[in-house]
Amino acid sequence: LPFGVTRLRLVWVVLLWAYCSLGERLVLILVLLLVGSVPFLLPVQRQQVALALSPPVRAVTAVEESRLYGRLFSDFSVLGRVQGDNPAVHHLLADLHRRLGQWELARSSYLDLVEREPENAPALINLGIYFYNQEDFGRAAAYFGKAAEADPESAVAYFNLSQAFSSGYLYDDSRRALQQAQQLKSKEVGQWIQEAVAVEVRPVDGGVARLAEIKDAMGSEQGATESGVKGRVLRHGLTLFVAVGVLLMAAALYLARRGGGLSTPSSGPRNGGDTGDLLLRVLIPGLPSAREGSGAVAYLAWVPPVALLLLPFSTTWGYAVPWGFDPGGMLTKLIATVGLVVFLLLRLVQQNRGG
């Protein structure tokens, strides 16, 4: 909570509010709300920064940007421990091994992935490439065919199947597979044919395409962590409540003496009046006493409604409330709601009688 010079400045805000222009009041509102929100926003920001700098996110970002660094595989091991059951992580790691020419490690990862996702066309295509490079054209064609069945719109699967058939001297099958690929992507297949001397079969970076899936999973874990932070909203947001309270006090004092500024004498209690003034006196407990110049009474008038409003948050304070029993969330909300309704009804009756 504010103290010392800060508290004095808040008092000045309350007293000078009635003499400020509209623009100055808007600036004061924005400044108070901004300063009051900082302690509440910082824990959430810390969580986001910690996630962005964590080894799993660092590894995923490096692969997304096609960068290599010394601790890449170490960071990937952390990602594997955090999301070991996520097939997208295994797919991404397999693609990384393939890019680095570590085909045996890539093959093992792709086989595990295909067991978990039999319809994973990119993994099937890359397994076919492994056997194609081993000159096992029969098994390569089998994997390319499975990929084409899993994804009939994959021109890469049909083109690679054509290459495997051609290398196995099955030219009629090769021609039919090539025609199917050309029907799907004629321009790309033409370019692949021209490059076939250097790159006979085309790999697919399916794991890289699943980076968004991995990030969403990490974001869900972050959300679970942040829920604990947001559960302490009252403790972290006390300064925000203070800022709002200062603005309410300034507005109440301005409404009480809005006739000629705070330096003019009070005109005493206002009896009667229109419906708007009656509602104002009911909804702002300290307003009638402030108009009469009774500051202490105006302050005490706010204690009951504030206590009732804070009652549902009693379990989230930074210290244990000595209830002697656990009242439960619904019970405290019910007490607070009923208490506020009764309090406002009593004030309405009181102000009507005073009128």
HELIX and SHEET records of a PDB file:
HELIX    1   1 VAL A    5  LEU A   16  1                                  12    
HELIX    2   2 TRP A   17  TYR A   19  5                                   3    
HELIX    3   3 LEU A   22  ALA A   52  1                                  31    
HELIX    4   4 PRO A   55  GLU A   64  1                                  10    
HELIX    5   5 LEU A   72  VAL A   82  1                                  11    
HELIX    6   6 PRO A   87  ARG A   99  1                                  13    
HELIX    7   7 TRP A  103  ARG A  116  1                                  14    
HELIX    8   8 ALA A  121  ASN A  133  1                                  13    
HELIX    9   9 PHE A  137  ALA A  150  1                                  14    
HELIX   10  10 ALA A  155  SER A  167  1                                  13    
HELIX   11  11 TYR A  171  LEU A  184  1                                  14    
HELIX   12  12 SER A  186  GLN A  194  1                                   9    
HELIX   13  13 VAL A  208  ARG A  210  5                                   3    
HELIX   14  14 LEU A  211  LYS A  230  1                                  20    
HELIX   15  15 VAL A  233  HIS A  236  1                                   4    
HELIX   16  16 LEU A  238  ALA A  256  1                                  19    
HELIX   17  17 THR A  275  LEU A  283  1                                   9    
HELIX   18  18 LEU A  287  GLU A  292  1                                   6    
HELIX   19  19 GLY A  295  LEU A  300  1                                   6    
HELIX   20  20 VAL A  303  LEU A  310  1                                   8    
HELIX   21  21 LEU A  311  THR A  316  5                                   6    
HELIX   22  22 GLY A  329  GLY A  354  1                                  26    
END                                                                             
